Amino acid sequence: MALITGYYNSLNGDRKYNAETMSKYFTGLFTRGVLQNYNGKFVVTANGGMKINVKTGKAFFSDGKWIENTADIILTLDPSDVILNRIDRVVLRNDKNEGVRNANVFLKKGTPGTNPVAPALQNDTYIEELCLCEIRINKLAENITQANITNTIPNTSLCGYVTGLIDQVDISDLYIQYETAYKEFYDKSNEEFEDWFQNIKENLSTSTLLRQYT
């Protein structure tokens, strides 16, 4: 048996819960991502020169762990390349490695290239990353503008917004039930109508014959 239950009052220490069991309570209640209506929603904006500003916000990871930013964070991008362009990412990183056990805002530097691509997100047993934005840093750039910053929070494959327990209800089974009930009702009603109509036709035929005879 592999059941996980909770939470029950402890009697002489026989019910013990840790951070993992607390986090499991939240998994499945909502999707991972940024809370859409909470403070600054982790939006990243240009802040002059090579600096960017990460606004306040709160987000949840897939395992139920969460991160909240209560004050704007200023990050400084590495200088641009003199020949090639690059794309950096700002991510929320949930790190469950024993030496870390924390979540943070992290700047991932991309590799310069003629056609640069954003650095890959890490999602494995110990680390999960939610991408807040992508920043294009052109060669010889000394200033980042908002036009260089692409907000990726709405993209559910990269981050997404938190949605509730019932994001979309699957009614396929219920629809089958209604469809079957309707078909049975239709068949029965059609059969009764045919009987009624046949009876009417016979009565009308008899009445016509009697009138003609009379």
N, C-alpha and C positions, 0 to 999 in steps of 0.2 A: 504494500500500500504506500502511495506517495502523496497523501493529502497534506495540505498546508492550511492551518486554521488560525483564527485569532479574532479579537484579542480577549483573553479571559483573565480574571483576577488570579493573582498568584497566591498559593497557599504554602507557606513554608518554603518559598523559592522554587516551586515546581513548575512555574510558567515564566520563562525568561524570553525576552524579545530583544533583538538588536537592530541596528540601523537598516540592515538588509530586509528584515521582516517588516519594518515600518515603511520602507520604500515600496515593497511589494503591495502594500495596501492601496497605493495610488495607481499601480500599473493596471491598464485596462479601463480605468475610469475616464481617461481622456487621452488624446493623442499627444505625442511629443511636440515641442515647438515653443514659440514665444506667445505670451499672453497678449492678445490684440488690444485690449483696453486698459492696460496697466502702465501708468507713467509714460515714459518716452518710448516704450516698445523696442528698445535696443537698436533704434535706428542710428546708422553711422553717417556722419556729415563731415564735410571738409572744414578744416579749422585754421587755414592759412599755412602757406609753405608746404612742407611734407607732413604736416600734422593732421590727424583726424580725431573726431570726437565720437565716442560711443555713449549714447544716451542711456538713461536709466531704464530699467525693465525687469521682467521676471520670465523665466523659461523653465520648462520641464524636459527631462531626458526620457528615453524609452523605458528605463528601469525604475522610474518614479522619483529619481533624485532631481533636485532643482537648484537653480542659481538665481540670485536677485542682485541687481546693481542699484544701489541707493544714491549714487552720485556720478555725474558724467566722468568718463575716463578719457584722458588724452593719450593717444599713441602716436609715435613718430615712425614714419616709414623709412626704410633704408634708402640711401641716395639712388637715383636712377642710373641706368647703364648708359655709357656714352655711345654705344652702337646699336643695342638691341632693346626691345620693349619687354615688359613683363607684366604679369597679373598676380597680385597678392590677394589673400583672403583674410577676413576677420571672422573668427569662429568662437563659439562657446564650446569649451572642452570639458567633458566629464571624464576624469582620470581616476580609475579605481585601483591602480597599482598600489601595493602596500606602502610604498614610500611616499605616496602623494595623497591619495584619498581625498580629493578636492575637485572643485570645478572652477574654471577661470575663463577670462576673455583672453584670446590668444591670437597673435598676428602670424600668419603663415606666408612666408616669402616665396614667390614663384620663381621659376627658372627663366632667365632672359632668353628670347628667341625671336626669329623673324615673324613667326606666327605663334605667339606665346599662348600657353594654356594655364589655367588656374591650377594650383597644387591640389593633389587628391585629398579628399577627406578621409580621416582614419575612423573606421568603425569596426571594432573587434570586441573580444571578451573584456578587455580592460579599459578601452578608450572609445568614446563616442563624441563626434564633433558635429555641431550644427552651424552652418555657414550663414553669417549675418549679411555679408556683402562681398563683392569682388571689386578690386580697385585696379584699374589699368594705369600703369606707370610707363609713359612713353619715354623713349631715349632722350637724354639731356633735360628732362623735366625738372623744374625747381619748385613747382607749385602744383598742388592737387586741387582741382575744382570738383563741384558736385557732379559735373558731367562725367567725370572719371570713375564715379562710384555707382555700382549697380546693386540695388537692394535685392537680396535673394531670399529674404525671410518668407515671402509668400509661396516660394517653391517648396512643395512638400518633400521632394526628393532630396533637397539640400537642408531644409529647416522646417518651415511650415508654421502656421498658427495653431495654438491649442484649440481643439474642439471637444465638446462634451461627450458624455457617455453614449448618447444616441446621436451620432452624426448623420447617419442615414439608416432607416429601418429597412431590413430585407423582408419584403412581404410576399416573396415568391411562393412559399408554402401556403400562406393564407390565400393568395390569389388562386392557387390550384383548387383549394377547398371551395371557394366561392364559384369558380368556374364549373366545378363538378355539380354543385348544388343548383346552379342556374340551368345547366344542361338537363338535369333531372326534372326540374320545374318546367322547363320549356317543352321537353318531350311529353310530360304528363298533360300539360295544358293543351298542347297541340292535339294529343289523342282525344281529350275531352271535347275540344272544339270540333274535330272531325266527326265524332259521334253525334254531337249536337246538330252540326250542319247537315249531316246525312238524314237525321230525323226530321229536320225542317224541310228538306227537299222532298222527303217521302210524304210529309203532311201537306205540303204545297201541291204536290202532284195529285194527291187524293182529292184535295179541295177543288182543283182545277177540273178534274174529271167529273166531280159531282155537279159543279156549276154547268159544265157542258151538257151533262145528262139532263139537268133540270131545264 
